[in-house]
Amino acid sequence: MSSGLARLRSGRIRRQIHFAVRTLFERRLARAPILLVVEDLHWADAASLDVLRLLADRLDRSRLMIVLTHRPTFEAGALATSR
């Protein structure tokens, strides 16, 4: 498989995962508030951080609270969002 095709497929998969996660949270938030607690954020991979940024950006006006714990050495800039 060429690297261009692999990137296309991974981009499509990423978008589908983001859509599924956002839809899941939106539907649950329609019923009640959500408190999302993520411990040991310093162990999170890039894809997980990407999903957390998505939730913070797309659901910023919802009844969602995200609480994160991490070691002091964690680079908080990894979660920088526009919101």
N, C-alpha and C positions, 0 to 999 in steps of 0.2 A: 504494500500500500504506500503510495507517495505521501510525503510529509504534508503536502497541501490538503490532500483528502483527509488525512488524520486530523488536522486542525479544524477542518470544516465539520467533521463528525463530532469532535469534542466540543466545538462551539455550539452546535445544535443540542447536544446532550446537556450542556451547561444551561442553555436557555430553557430547556424542558424541565430541568430540575428546579431552576429558579421559579418558573411558572407554577410548578406543583407546590413548592413550599409556600409561595405567596398566597396561592389559592387556599391551601389548607389553613393558614393563619387567618386570612380574611373571613373564611366561613366560620371558623371557631370564634373569632372576635365579634361576629354578628350576634352571637349568643351571650357572651360574657367577656369581661376583661381577661387578659392573660399576663401572668408573671413568668418570664422565661429566665431561668437561672443557669448560667454556664460557668462551671468551676474549672480551674486549671487552664485558663485560656492560653497560657504560654505553650501548651501542647497542641493547640489547634493547627491544622494544616491550612494552606492557602484557600482551598475550596470552602472550608468551614467559615473562615473569616469573610470570604466573599458573600456567603449566605447571610451572615450577621449584618454586614453592610447593607445588603438588599433589604432586609427587614427594617433596619433603622431608616433607610431612605424612603422606602415605599409605604411604610405603615406609620409614618411619623405623626400622623394626626389621629391615630387610633388609640384604643385603650390597652396598649401593649407597653409593659415595662420590662426592660432587659437589664438584668443584674449580672455583672461579670466579675470573676475573681481571677487574679493572676499573680505571678511572682513580680517583685519590683523590677526585675530586669526585662520584663516584657516591653516591647516597643509599641506604645499606645498609638503611634502614627499608623500602624498597620490597619487600624479600624477607622481611619479618618473618613468621614462622609460629608456630603454637602448639606446635611441637616443638623 
